[in-house]
């Protein structure tokens, strides 16, 4: 079991020969052993060897150094020594690590507050390096875990929101809403969430409760906007009216929920999971457009299609 006084980081956030400002630990037999002291650095060869045998689960930083780690990542984002692809990779990998801690945090309000700097970092990167969104999309498609999925849905939602003309404040709210769209799955049995293959009717009924569970969780905490709640509660509604839990249709569905409905499906279709072969991005959007068209806002789907074609052509 992970000690709550440490949080996990990913090796991909460490640039060779870049001095760290925090101690890094490895977990051995349940104990945390100092691996790299603050002020030291790893060579390129060392990082490559570690990458070859590390699954991303082995390296930790003290919780007391969380802000130091975030500042260090921010410094990397402002470095002129890194290109947009390297920045996109570091930002995504550092955010996945921080997301794990957010999702394990029983204090949803604190988790929501701590998620905002993550979202604003992505918005800043999109503003300063527009091509980074293409890189970010290319980094997805790994194993489907809650943290990766929620982060990728948020990234895609920010890209789609920008294409739709949302302002920075709206993008921040959309990004947070997308990040927590599946928060209600905390209250769904792990056996159901992790089941390989199809669900029984009873299991499916419980799974379909996660938007309501999410709304209850978010309603228990002040300072959460109706837009964030809508992204959680309505993201399984369908444009044609046969979704759940309220059978809303068309413009009755909040715009943020319409965005998340698209990006949630897109990520599920393009990500390697235990029971499916991922589709190529254009193939996924084409299927959504041609075979699943009644589920989604057609203008938003068109916008996603145009984004992917721009990325492909770049």
C-alpha positions in Angstrom: 0.0 0.0 0.0 1.3 3.5 -0.9 2.3 5.7 2.0 0.2 9.0 1.7 3.3 11.0 2.7 4.7 10.2 -0.8 3.3 10.6 -4.3 4.3 8.8 -7.4 6.2 10.5 -10.3 7.0 9.3 -13.8 10.5 8.9 -15.1 9.5 10.7 -18.4 9.3 13.9 -16.4 13.0 13.8 -15.7 15.3 15.3 -18.4 18.8 13.8 -18.5 21.4 16.0 -16.8 18.7 18.3 -15.4 19.4 18.9 -11.7 16.4 18.0 -9.5 15.1 20.3 -6.7 13.6 17.4 -4.7 14.6 14.0 -3.4 13.5 10.9 -5.4 12.7 7.6 -3.6 12.2 4.1 -4.7 9.9 1.6 -2.9 11.6 -1.6 -1.9 9.7 -4.2 0.3 7.3 -1.5 1.3 10.0 0.9 2.4 11.0 4.2 0.7 14.7 4.3 -0.1 16.4 7.5 -1.2 17.4 7.1 -4.8 18.4 10.6 -6.0 19.1 13.5 -3.7 17.9 17.0 -4.5 20.7 18.8 -6.4 21.8 15.7 -8.2 20.9 14.5 -11.8 20.6 11.3 -13.8 22.5 10.7 -17.0 20.8 9.9 -20.3 22.0 6.4 -20.2 20.8 5.8 -16.7 17.3 7.1 -17.5 17.2 4.9 -20.7 18.1 1.8 -18.7 15.5 2.7 -16.0 12.8 3.3 -18.7 13.5 -0.2 -20.1 12.5 -1.9 -16.9 10.2 0.6 -15.1 6.4 0.5 -15.5 6.0 4.1 -14.2 5.2 2.8 -10.7 8.5 2.8 -8.9 9.6 6.4 -8.2 8.3 8.7 -5.5 8.6 12.2 -4.1 7.7 13.4 -0.5 4.3 15.0 -0.3 6.1 18.0 1.4 7.9 18.5 -1.9 4.8 18.5 -4.1 4.8 22.2 -4.8 8.6 22.1 -5.4 7.9 19.4 -8.0 5.2 21.4 -9.6 7.5 24.5 -9.7 10.2 22.3 -11.3 7.8 21.1 -14.0 6.7 24.8 -14.6 10.3 25.8 -15.0 10.6 23.0 -17.7 7.6 24.4 -19.5 9.3 27.8 -19.7 12.7 26.4 -20.8 14.0 27.3 -24.2 16.0 24.1 -24.2 13.0 22.0 -24.9 10.8 21.7 -28.0 7.0 21.6 -27.9 6.9 17.8 -28.0 9.3 17.4 -25.1 7.3 20.0 -23.1 4.0 18.2 -23.9 5.4 14.9 -22.8 6.8 16.3 -19.5 3.5 18.1 -18.7 1.3 15.1 -19.5 3.4 12.6 -17.6 3.8 14.9 -14.5 0.0 15.5 -14.6 -0.8 11.8 -14.7 1.3 11.3 -11.6 -0.4 14.2 -9.8 -3.8 12.9 -10.9 -3.4 9.7 -9.1 -3.0 11.6 -5.8 -6.1 13.7 -6.7 -8.3 10.7 -7.4 -7.2 9.0 -4.1 -8.0 12.1 -2.1 -11.2 11.8 -0.1 -11.5 15.6 0.0 -13.0 16.3 -3.4 -13.0 20.1 -2.8 -9.2 20.0 -2.2 -8.8 17.8 -5.3 -10.8 20.2 -7.4 -8.7 23.1 -6.2 -5.4 21.3 -6.8 -6.6 20.3 -10.3 -6.9 23.9 -11.5 -3.1 24.5 -11.8 -2.9 21.4 -13.9 -5.6 22.6 -16.3 -4.1 26.1 -16.5 -0.7 24.6 -17.4 -2.3 22.8 -20.3 -4.1 26.0 -21.4 -0.8 27.9 -21.2 1.0 25.3 -23.3 -1.8 25.4 -25.9 -1.5 29.2 -26.1 2.3 29.3 -26.3 2.7 26.3 -28.5 -0.4 25.5 -30.5 1.2 22.5 -32.1 1.6 20.9 -28.7 -2.0 19.7 -28.8 -1.2 17.4 -31.7 1.8 16.1 -29.7 -0.4 15.6 -26.7 -2.9 13.5 -28.7 -0.1 11.4 -30.0 1.0 10.6 -26.5 -2.3 9.0 -25.6 -3.4 5.5 -26.5 -1.6 3.8 -23.6 -3.3 1.4 -21.2 -6.8 2.6 -20.1 -6.6 3.6 -16.4 -8.9 6.0 -14.7 -6.1 8.6 -14.2 -4.9 8.4 -17.8 -8.4 8.4 -19.2 -9.6 11.3 -17.1 -6.5 13.4 -18.0 -6.8 12.6 -21.7 -10.5 13.4 -21.8 -9.6 16.7 -20.2 -6.8 17.4 -22.7 -9.1 16.6 -25.7 -11.9 18.7 -24.2 -9.5 21.7 -23.9 -8.5 21.2 -27.6 -12.2 20.9 -28.7 -13.2 23.8 -26.4 -10.5 26.0 -27.9 -11.7 25.1 -31.5 -15.2 26.1 -30.4 -14.0 29.5 -29.3 -14.3 29.2 -25.5 -12.5 31.8 -23.5 -9.7 31.0 -20.9 -12.1 31.0 -18.0 -14.6 28.7 -19.8 -11.7 26.4 -20.8 -10.6 26.1 -17.2 -14.0 25.2 -16.1 -14.4 22.7 -19.0 -11.0 21.2 -18.2 -11.9 20.7 -14.5 -15.3 19.3 -15.4 -13.8 16.8 -17.9 -11.1 15.8 -15.4 -13.8 14.8 -12.8 -16.5 13.6 -15.3 -16.2 10.0 -13.9 -15.8 10.9 -10.2 -18.9 8.9 -9.5 -17.1 5.7 -10.4 -15.6 5.9 -6.9 -19.0 4.5 -5.7 -19.1 1.6 -8.3 -17.8 -1.8 -7.4 -14.2 -2.4 -8.4 -15.2 -5.8 -9.7 -17.5 -4.1 -12.2 -15.0 -1.3 -13.2 -12.2 -3.8 -13.8 -14.3 -6.6 -15.3 -12.9 -7.9 -18.6 -15.6 -8.4 -21.2 -19.4 -7.6 -21.1 -21.4 -6.6 -18.0 -24.5 -8.4 -16.8 -27.8 -6.4 -16.9 -27.5 -5.8 -13.1 -23.8 -4.7 -13.4 -24.7 -2.4 -16.2 -27.5 -0.8 -14.2 -25.0 -0.1 -11.4 -22.4 1.3 -13.9 -25.1 3.6 -15.3 -25.5 5.1 -11.8 -22.1 6.8 -11.9 -23.3 10.2 -13.2 -25.8 10.3 -10.2 -23.1 9.2 -7.8 -20.9 11.9 -9.2 -23.5 14.6 -8.8 -24.0 13.6 -5.2 -20.3 13.8 -4.5 -20.0 17.2 -6.2 -23.1 18.6 -4.5 -21.5 17.8 -1.1 -18.8 20.4 -1.8 -19.2 24.2 -2.1 -17.7 26.3 -4.8 -18.2 23.8 -7.6 -20.0 25.4 -10.6 -23.1 24.1 -12.2 -21.1 23.7 -15.4 -18.6 21.3 -13.8 -21.6 19.3 -12.3 -23.2 19.2 -15.7 -20.1 17.7 -17.3 -20.3 14.9 -14.7 -24.1 14.4 -14.6 -24.9 14.7 -18.3 -22.0 13.3 -20.2 -23.9 10.1 -21.0 -26.9 12.0 -22.4 -27.5 11.6 -26.1 -28.1 14.3 -28.7 -31.1 12.3 -30.0 -32.6 11.9 -26.5 -32.0 8.2 -25.7 -29.1 8.6 -23.2 -29.0 8.5 -19.4 -29.9 9.4 -16.7 -32.4 12.0 -17.8 -33.0 11.4 -21.5 -32.2 15.0 -22.3 -31.8 15.8 -26.0 -30.1 18.4 -28.2 -29.6 21.8 -26.6 -31.1 20.6 -23.3 -27.7 19.0 -22.7 -25.1 21.4 -21.2 -22.4 22.3 -23.8 -19.6 21.0 -21.5 -21.4 17.7 -21.2 -21.8 17.6 -25.0 -18.0 18.2 -25.3 -17.2 15.5 -22.7 -19.6 13.0 -24.4 -17.5 13.2 -27.6 -14.0 13.2 -26.0 -14.9 10.4 -23.5 -16.0 8.2 -26.4 -13.1 9.2 -28.6 -10.5 8.3 -25.8 -12.2 5.0 -25.1 -12.2 4.1 -28.8 -8.5 5.0 -29.4 -7.0 3.6 -26.2 -5.7 0.1 -25.6 -8.0 -1.8 -23.2 -8.1 -5.4 -22.1 -11.1 -6.1 -24.4 -10.6 -4.0 -27.5 -8.2 -3.1 -30.2 -7.7 0.7 -30.4 -8.8 2.6 -33.5 -6.7 5.2 -35.3 -7.9 8.7 -34.4 -9.5 9.5 -37.8 -11.2 6.0 -37.9 -12.7 6.6 -34.5 -14.1 10.1 -35.4 -15.4 8.7 -38.7 -17.2 5.9 -36.9 -18.7 8.5 -34.4 -19.7 10.6 -37.3 -21.2 7.9 -39.5 -22.4 5.1 -37.2 -23.0 6.9 -33.9 -24.0 10.3 -35.2 -27.2 10.6 -33.3 -25.4 10.6 -29.9 -23.4 13.8 -30.4 -23.7 17.5 -31.1 -23.0 17.5 -34.9 -21.2 20.9 -34.9 -18.9 19.7 -32.1 -18.2 16.5 -33.9 -17.4 18.4 -37.0 -15.0 20.6 -35.0 -13.2 17.5 -33.7 -12.9 16.1 -37.2 -11.3 19.3 -38.4 -8.8 19.4 -35.5 -7.6 15.9 -36.3 -7.3 16.6 -40.0 -5.2 19.6 -39.2 -3.0 17.5 -36.9 -2.6 14.8 -39.6 -1.7 17.4 -42.2 0.8 19.1 -40.0 
